[in-house]
């Protein structure tokens, strides 16, 4: 697949003063293909959120490059195109909602770019339909649930029609129902609308739905593979303070107890199949 985001030998530090800097990323490399769905995991301070801001040009590298569809974020003339092409969704939707009516909030971004009224109407309607919030277009955002607010914030990004959307812990403040609503939208954006999706999350079950999982620790990548391959490395993930999906954890604990399984599992369905097969084998042996 064609690369959409390329991070090349990137180093980045936050400055506390002219003399004191906190290094976050060092000689960091990462490529994300166009149309892919990549989850990024890591404990607090691992550099995940900084990476999201580097993708969008909100932060610039101390050294190295971030290329978005071949355009360098450090080149000022590219910034407008890059921010049109890489939308950011943060964990608190209240920080992204700026208007008192849902459809006006969704229109805010494209309206500032000067689109004519007919094009603006099309973008707003399509974005709201994409997140199943069209029926709420005349509502006041502050009266919506947390999950609905986040869907409105996502619609505001969709209305800009970016090639890529980066979600920085978008479900962290939501209840289980709201989390599921947002995850359904994320999957729809990638699978049906072919958007490149980068999901930064603390929830292992969300990361398990991606095509690829990247695990960060202290500004470096320590694992990068399919969800099955990454979550099979239970000891590695636990060593950096991360969990694994519950089905994976169950089979891992059974293996530690001496019960053999022929493959690792990731989903509830795979776990049920593995347990059923194991019980069937045991009954047959008896």
N, C-alpha and C positions, 0 to 999 in steps of 0.2 A: 504494500500500500504506500501511497504518497505521504511523506512526512508533512505534518501541519505545524507542529511545534518542535523546534530543535534548540536544545540548551547545550552549549559547547564550552567546556572548560570554564564554567562560570564560578566566580567567587563573589560573595556579598557579605558585608558586615553592617551592623547598625552602629552609628557613632554616638557615644555618650558625651564625648568632648573632642577637642582637636587631637588630643593625645590618646584617648581611650576608645577602643572599638570592640564590639562583640561580634566575633565571626559566626555566621549562620550557615553559609554554604561555601565549600572549598573545592575547586577544580571539579565541579559538578557537571555531569553529562546526562542528558535524557532526550529521547525522541518519542513523540506521540504522533501516530499516524492519523491521517484525515479519516473521519467517519468512525473512529474507534471509541470505545468506552473504557476509560482507565480510572481505577480507584487508587488513591494515594493514602497510605496509612502511616502512622507514626505518633509517638506520644507528644505531649505539649513541649514545644521548644525544639522539635526535630527539624523545622524549616519548611513545613508543609504550606502554611499560610503565606509565608514570604514568597514561596515559589509561585503561588496563585497570583500575587501582585506583580511578580516579575513577568508572568505570561501576558499581563494586560498593560504593561508599561507603567504601572503605578509606582513600581520600584525599578531602578536601573542597576545593572551589574557594576561591581567595582572593577572587574576584569572578565574577559570572556564575552560570550554573545547569547542573546535570546533571539531566535529568528521565528517569526510568525508568518507562515506561508511564504518564506523566503525573505521577509522584511525584518531588518534589524530594529529592535525596540529602542536602541540608543540613538538612532537617527531621528531627529525631531520631526522631520517631514513625514515620517511614517506613522506617527503616534495616532492621528485621527483614524486612519485606516485600520490600525491594529485594534483600537478600542471599539471600532464598529464590528470587527471580526471576532473579538474575544470578549464575550459578556461575562460579568462576575455576579454571582448570587451569594450573599453572605448569610450567616446563621440567624441574624435578627432582622426579620422583614420590616419591622418598624423603622429601621435605619434606611430603608430603600424606598419606602412609600412617602411621596411628597405632596399628593393632592388629596382633596376631600371626597372625591368621587372616583370609583374604581376605573372607569374608562378614561378619565382625565389623567390618572396616574400612569396608566399604560401608555398613553399618548405622549407623555412628557419627553421621553428621549427622542423619538423620531420627529416630534414637533420642533424641537430645538435645532434639528438638522434642516428645517425649512421645507419639508415635504408638502406638496399640495394637499388640500383637504380630502380629495377622493382617495389618494394613496394612504393618507393618515388613517382614514376610516377603515380601509382594507386591512392595514397592518394591525390596528387595534382589535378589530373583530376576529381576525384569524388567530391572533395571539391569545385572546380570551377563550376562543373555542378550543385551542390546543391544550389549555390547562383546565378545561371544563368549568370556566367561570363566566361564560357569556351571559348567563341568566342573572348574574350579579353585577352587571356593568354599571347600573345606576345606583348601586349601594354605596354606603360610606365604609371605607376600609376599616375604620376603628371598631366597627360593629361586627366584623368577621372573626371567625376562629383563627387560631394560630396557623393551622394548615392552609386555610383559605387565603390568609394574608401572604403566606409564602408563595402560593400559586399566583397571586396577583404580582408579586415581586418578580417571579419568573416570567410572567407574561410581559412585563415591562422590558425585560431583556430580550425575549423572543421578538417583540415588535421592532427591535433594532435589526433583526434578521442577521445575527452573527453566524459565522461558520462553526464557532466553537463556544460552548458555555462551560465555565469553570464554577463548580459549586463548592464553596468553602463551609463545610459542616452545616448544610442547609436544614437538617432535621434536628439539630442539637437542642432546640428549645421547644420541640413539638411532642405531643403525646403520641402513643402508638398509631392511632387513626390518622393523625396529621402526617406522621412519618411515612405511612404507607401511601397516602395521597401524593406526597411529593416524590416518592420513589417511582410510583406509576408514571408520573409526568416525565421524570428523568429517562426512564426506559423508553417511553414513547418518543421523546426527542431524538434519542439515538437510533432506535430500531425502525421507526416509521418516517421520521423527518430527516434521518441521516446526518444529524448534527454530531460533531466531535464533542464528546463529553468527558470532562475531568471531574471526578468526585473525590473531595477530601472529606474523610469521615472517621469517626471513632467507632462506628457500628460495623461489626464484622459481617453481619448478615447482609448489609447494604453492599459492602465491598465484594462479597461473594457473587453478586449479580453482574459484576463487570466482566469484560472480556479479558482484562489484564489487571494485575495488582502490583503496585510498586510500594515497597516498605522502606521508610526512611528512619534513620537514627543518627543523631548528632550531625545532621547536614549531609549525610551520605546515604546512598542506596545500598541496602543489605539484602534485598530480595526483589526480583522483578520477573514475573512469569504469570501463567494462568492462575486463576483462583485455586484450582485443585492443587497445583504444584506448590504454590506459596503456603497455603494453609496446611499442607502436609508437613511443613517444617515447624511443628508445634513448639519444640524446645527453643528454636531460634526466636520465634515470636514472643514466647514467654520471657525470654532472657532480656528483651527490650521493653517489657511491661505491656505487651499487647495480648489480647485474648484471641481465640479462634471461634468460628461459628459453633453453636451448641451441639449439632450433630457430630462435628469433627471432634469436639472435646469428649463426647460420650464414647466414641470408638477408641479414642486415644487412651482414656482411662481404663476401658475394658482390655486393651492391649497390654497396658501396664500391669493389669491384674492377671495376665497370662493367657488371655483368650485371643486366639489368633484370628485375624481377618486378612483376606487376600488383597484388599484394596482400601485406600483412604476414601472417606466420604465428605461431602460438603453440604448437601441439602437434606431436609427431612425425608424426602422420598428415597434418596440413596441410603440413608441410615436405616430406614425401615426395611428396604430390600436386603441390606447386608445382614441385619439381625434375623430376618425371616430365613435367609439362606443358611445362616449359622445354626439356627434352631433346627431346621430341616435336616442338615448334615448330622447334627448330634443325635437326633431321633433315629436317623437311618443307621448310624453306627451302633446304636443300642439294639 
